[in-house]
């Protein structure tokens, strides 16, 4: 099947056209600056040169029209007819408690997504715009939704409930939801395959580390806990997000600095994390460069970042009653030798023995531990788009 995978933001559409039989992307690209006269479409067909188109793209519908046009282009396209697209798979951020798996998009599903806008006000509205645009330009083609939160719906109440009045959970659905679920599921499954062991019998900790980061405890194929919570702000230190803090800090800083709710929200989400501590950058590559030059605040930022990850490894090993594998993925997880090294240093008591040479030069999917390490550490590049495509194919075939 040929599945068009869409990830729609407020002013962008990322896309891939994936051939599921071969599990390869025939083309990929992104439309940015939607709503502006200088919008940009970058398109990369497989085995061809990348092209860039600049124009006035005022909304998601026009952006979708551009995407389909470039996929059909005689010079740069990979399709001869739009009907070659068998289905559209959408990345949808928040499914609330409604969805514990991927679904065929129906009127009932759309109503549920609108009901969950309050839980993801920045993400669900553009996801809905993308669905509407795809339906407009590909009216007879089935569409499916794959949710960031769905994988974590297997968490038990003791993992997802907060220590606040229970009536607030019942009234407003305030609970841990978790995100990056598609990535966590993909890399855990791949880790089991690489190790040649049954996924349903393993205890796996996955660390998705990018500008946003989260970890998950996956026991016997089910997510039983994850570090992000009601929003993506909780958990690990991230590029610009604070991660775990004492909630009283918020009201204290608001009083001291005279900040509004909106301003303190911006501070915690946009000006904290690596950039907040270092005062320089949210990019781990730049942080590591500054560390090598002896920058004190960069060293603090790096050490807090890796220490938080290490603490979650210990916590999740305790929650699962052991650990068989620790998986690193995401831009930082896949590429930072130093992050993996710092996290694993001191975890020998969990059976982790990192092989320095394997860690320094991993290629693709790789085991990074010594042969006698009872707990394996793996580097698994994530592929959320492929998960979305494969889920979409399965749903369409079974409908």
C-alpha positions in Angstrom: 0.0 0.0 0.0 1.0 3.6 -0.5 0.2 5.6 2.6 0.5 9.4 2.9 1.5 10.2 6.4 0.8 13.7 7.7 2.0 15.5 10.7 0.2 18.9 10.8 1.2 21.8 13.0 -0.3 25.2 13.4 1.8 26.6 10.4 3.3 23.5 8.9 2.6 20.1 7.3 5.3 17.4 7.4 4.6 14.5 5.0 5.9 11.2 3.8 4.6 8.9 1.2 5.4 5.4 2.4 5.3 2.1 0.5 4.4 -0.3 3.2 5.4 -3.5 1.3 9.0 -2.3 1.2 8.7 -0.1 4.3 10.3 2.8 2.5 9.5 6.4 1.9 9.0 7.2 -1.7 9.0 10.9 -0.9 9.1 13.2 2.1 8.9 16.9 2.7 7.5 19.8 4.7 5.4 22.9 4.1 6.4 25.7 6.5 5.1 29.2 7.2 1.6 28.4 6.3 -0.5 31.6 6.4 2.3 33.7 5.0 3.1 34.9 1.5 6.7 33.5 1.8 5.6 29.9 2.7 8.1 27.2 1.7 7.6 23.7 0.5 10.7 21.4 0.6 10.2 18.1 -1.2 12.6 15.2 -1.4 11.7 12.3 -3.7 13.6 9.1 -3.2 16.8 8.9 -5.2 16.2 12.4 -6.6 17.4 15.9 -5.8 15.5 18.0 -3.2 13.5 20.9 -4.5 12.2 24.0 -2.8 9.1 26.0 -3.7 8.3 29.4 -2.3 4.8 30.8 -2.6 1.7 32.2 -0.9 0.1 29.3 1.1 -2.6 30.8 3.2 -4.1 27.7 4.9 -3.8 24.0 5.4 -6.1 23.3 2.4 -3.8 25.1 0.0 -0.8 23.5 1.6 -2.3 20.1 1.0 -3.0 21.1 -2.6 0.7 21.9 -3.0 1.7 18.6 -1.4 -0.4 16.5 -3.8 0.7 18.6 -6.8 4.4 18.0 -6.1 3.8 14.3 -5.5 2.1 14.2 -9.0 4.7 16.4 -10.6 6.2 14.8 -13.8 9.7 16.0 -12.9 9.7 15.7 -9.1 6.8 13.4 -8.2 6.4 9.8 -7.4 2.8 9.2 -8.4 0.9 9.4 -11.7 -2.5 9.7 -10.2 -3.7 10.7 -6.7 -5.8 7.6 -6.6 -2.6 5.6 -6.1 -2.7 6.9 -2.5 -4.4 4.1 -0.7 -4.9 5.9 2.6 -3.9 8.8 4.7 -2.4 8.3 8.2 -2.4 11.3 10.6 -0.2 11.9 13.6 -2.7 13.1 16.3 -1.2 14.4 19.5 -3.9 13.8 22.0 -6.6 11.2 22.1 -7.4 11.7 25.8 -8.9 8.6 27.5 -11.0 7.9 24.4 -8.4 6.1 22.3 -6.1 3.3 23.3 -5.1 2.5 19.7 -5.1 3.8 16.2 -8.5 4.3 14.5 -10.3 4.9 11.3 -11.3 8.5 11.2 -15.1 8.9 11.4 -17.5 11.6 12.4 -17.5 10.2 15.9 -13.7 10.3 16.0 -13.7 13.9 14.9 -16.2 14.8 17.6 -13.9 13.1 20.2 -10.9 15.0 18.9 -12.8 18.3 19.2 -13.8 17.3 22.8 -10.1 16.8 23.6 -9.0 20.2 22.2 -8.9 21.5 25.8 -6.3 18.9 26.7 -4.1 19.8 23.7 -5.1 23.4 22.5 -1.9 23.9 20.5 -1.9 20.5 18.7 -5.3 19.1 18.2 -6.7 22.1 16.2 -4.0 21.9 13.5 -4.4 18.1 13.5 -8.1 18.6 12.7 -7.2 21.1 10.0 -4.9 18.5 8.4 -7.7 15.9 8.5 -10.1 18.4 6.9 -7.6 19.3 4.2 -6.8 15.7 3.3 -10.6 14.9 3.2 -11.2 17.8 0.8 -8.4 16.9 -1.6 -8.6 13.1 -1.3 -12.3 12.7 -0.6 -12.7 8.9 -1.3 -9.5 7.8 0.5 -9.7 6.4 4.0 -8.0 8.3 6.8 -6.7 7.0 10.1 -5.5 8.7 13.3 -2.5 7.5 15.2 -2.3 9.1 18.7 0.8 10.1 20.7 -1.0 9.3 23.9 -2.6 5.9 22.9 0.3 3.6 23.7 0.3 4.9 27.3 -3.3 4.2 28.0 -2.2 0.8 29.4 -0.8 2.6 32.5 -2.5 1.5 35.7 -4.2 4.1 37.9 -1.4 4.2 40.4 0.9 5.4 37.6 -1.4 7.9 36.0 -3.2 9.5 38.9 -1.8 12.6 40.6 -2.0 13.4 44.3 -4.7 16.0 43.9 -8.4 15.8 44.8 -9.8 12.8 42.8 -12.8 15.0 41.8 -10.5 17.0 39.6 -9.6 13.9 37.7 -13.2 13.0 37.2 -14.2 16.6 36.4 -11.4 17.7 34.1 -9.5 14.5 33.3 -6.4 15.7 35.0 -4.0 12.7 34.9 -0.8 11.5 33.4 -1.2 10.9 29.6 2.3 10.7 28.3 3.4 11.5 24.8 5.9 10.1 22.1 3.9 6.9 22.4 4.4 6.0 18.7 8.2 6.3 19.1 8.4 4.4 22.3 6.3 1.5 20.9 8.4 1.4 17.7 11.8 1.3 19.3 10.8 -1.2 22.0 9.4 -3.6 19.3 12.6 -3.2 17.3 14.8 -3.7 20.3 13.0 -7.1 20.9 13.6 -8.1 17.3 17.3 -7.0 17.5 17.8 -9.1 20.6 15.8 -12.0 19.2 13.5 -12.2 22.2 9.7 -12.1 22.6 8.5 -8.6 23.0 5.8 -9.7 25.4 8.4 -11.2 27.8 10.8 -8.2 28.1 11.2 -5.4 30.5 12.3 -2.4 28.4 13.1 1.2 29.3 13.0 3.5 26.3 14.5 7.0 26.2 13.2 9.3 23.5 15.7 12.2 23.7 15.3 15.2 21.4 14.5 18.8 22.0 11.5 17.3 23.8 12.2 14.1 25.7 10.4 11.4 27.6 11.0 7.9 28.9 8.7 4.9 29.2 8.7 1.7 31.2 7.4 -1.1 28.9 6.7 -4.4 30.7 5.5 -7.4 28.7 4.7 -5.2 25.7 2.6 -2.6 27.7 3.5 0.9 28.8 3.2 0.9 32.6 4.6 4.4 33.2 6.1 7.3 31.3 7.8 10.6 32.3 5.7 13.1 30.5 2.4 13.8 32.2 -0.8 15.8 31.8 1.3 17.9 29.4 4.7 17.4 27.8 6.2 19.7 30.4 6.7 17.1 33.1 9.6 14.6 33.4 13.1 15.0 31.9 15.0 18.2 31.5 14.5 19.2 27.8 15.8 21.7 25.4 13.5 24.5 26.6 11.2 22.8 29.1 11.9 22.5 32.8 10.7 19.0 33.4 10.1 18.0 37.0 10.0 20.9 39.5 8.4 21.7 42.8 5.0 23.1 41.9 5.4 25.8 44.5 8.2 27.3 42.5 5.6 28.5 40.0 3.6 30.6 42.5 6.8 31.8 44.2 8.3 33.1 40.9 5.0 34.6 39.8 5.0 36.6 43.0 8.6 37.6 42.9 8.7 38.5 39.2 5.2 39.7 38.8 4.5 37.2 36.1 1.1 36.4 34.6 -0.1 32.8 34.1 0.7 33.2 30.4 4.2 34.6 31.1 5.1 31.8 33.6 3.8 29.2 31.2 6.1 30.6 28.5 9.0 30.7 30.9 8.6 27.0 31.9 8.0 25.8 28.3 10.3 28.1 26.2 13.0 29.5 28.4 13.9 26.7 30.8 15.6 23.3 30.4 19.0 23.3 28.7 18.7 26.9 27.5 17.5 28.1 30.9 20.4 26.6 32.8 23.1 27.2 30.2 21.9 30.6 29.2 23.2 29.8 25.7 21.5 27.1 23.8 18.8 24.4 23.7 20.9 22.3 21.3 22.8 19.5 22.9 25.6 19.7 20.3 26.3 23.3 21.3 26.0 22.3 25.0 28.6 19.6 24.6 30.9 21.9 22.7 30.6 24.5 25.6 31.2 21.7 28.1 34.5 20.8 26.3 35.5 24.4 26.6 34.9 24.4 30.4 31.7 26.5 30.4 30.4 26.1 34.0 26.7 26.6 33.2 26.9 24.3 30.2 28.4 21.6 32.5 25.5 22.1 35.0 23.0 21.8 32.2 24.5 18.7 30.7 24.8 17.0 34.2 21.3 17.8 35.2 20.1 16.4 31.8 21.8 13.1 32.1 21.2 12.8 35.9 17.5 13.0 35.4 17.6 10.3 32.8 19.6 8.1 35.1 17.1 8.6 37.9 14.2 7.5 35.7 16.2 4.4 34.6 16.5 3.4 38.3 12.8 4.3 39.0 11.5 2.3 36.1 13.7 -0.7 36.8 12.2 -0.7 40.3 8.6 -0.3 38.9 9.1 -3.3 36.6 11.0 -5.5 39.0 14.0 -5.5 36.7 15.3 -4.4 33.3 16.3 -6.4 30.2 17.1 -3.5 27.9 17.6 0.3 27.8 16.9 1.9 24.4 18.1 5.3 23.3 16.4 7.1 20.4 15.6 10.6 19.1 18.1 13.1 17.9 20.1 13.2 21.2 19.6 9.6 22.1 20.8 8.4 18.7 23.7 10.8 18.2 25.2 11.8 21.6 28.0 9.5 22.7 28.5 11.5 25.9 24.9 11.5 26.9 24.7 7.7 26.6 28.0 7.3 28.4 27.0 9.6 31.3 23.6 7.9 31.8 25.1 4.4 31.8 28.1 5.2 34.0 27.2 3.9 37.5 24.4 1.6 36.4 26.6 -1.5 36.5 24.5 -2.7 39.5 21.6 -3.1 37.0 23.7 -5.3 34.8 24.7 -2.5 32.3 28.2 -2.7 31.0 28.6 -0.2 28.2 31.2 -1.0 25.5 33.1 2.2 24.9 34.1 1.4 21.3 30.6 0.3 20.3 29.1 3.4 21.9 31.4 5.7 20.0 30.7 4.3 16.6 27.2 2.9 16.4 25.7 2.2 13.0 21.9 2.0 12.6 20.3 -0.3 15.1 23.1 -1.4 17.4 23.7 -3.1 20.8 26.2 -0.9 22.7 27.0 -3.2 25.7 29.6 -5.9 26.2 28.8 -9.5 25.6 28.6 -10.3 29.3 26.2 -7.4 30.0 23.0 -8.9 31.4 21.1 -5.7 30.5 21.5 -4.6 27.0 21.8 -1.0 25.9 20.6 -0.3 22.3 20.6 2.6 19.9 17.5 2.3 17.8 16.7 5.1 15.3 13.0 5.9 15.6 10.6 5.9 12.7 7.2 7.3 13.8 6.1 7.8 10.2 6.5 4.1 9.5 4.5 3.1 12.5 1.7 5.5 11.4 1.8 4.0 7.9 1.7 0.4 9.1 -1.1 1.1 11.6 -3.0 2.8 8.8 -2.5 -0.2 6.5 -3.8 -2.6 9.1 -6.8 -0.6 9.9 -7.8 -0.1 6.2 -7.3 -3.8 5.5 -9.5 -4.8 8.4 -12.3 -2.2 8.0 
